[in-house]
Amino acid sequence: MWLFKESVEQAVKKIVKTNVESLIDVGSVGVTTTMADKFITVHLTVDKTELGKVIGKNGKTAAALSTLLTCCAAKHDMRAYLDIVK
């Protein structure tokens, strides 16, 4: 269990970056986070050509990433939101 909210933020950022980098072929992955009280918002930026791979069919891949974030944050009594920036 993490002791500080900053380490939770870093863990969430690492989870998203690792998973998205395994999905796409080329391009850079940008992950930034914003924290407010008990909320973490993860802003994910990828190339436009790779956006479809990150979202997936009917948004299933994006929903799975969001579920991973929610589970990680819930363990520390926080809420996480995934924002995919175009």
Buried (B, 14 or more C-beta within 10 A) or exposed (E): EEEEBEEBBEBBBEBBBEBBEEBBEEBEBEBEBEBEEEEBBBBBBBBEEBBEBBBBEEEEBBEEBBEBBBEBBEEBEBEBBBEBEE
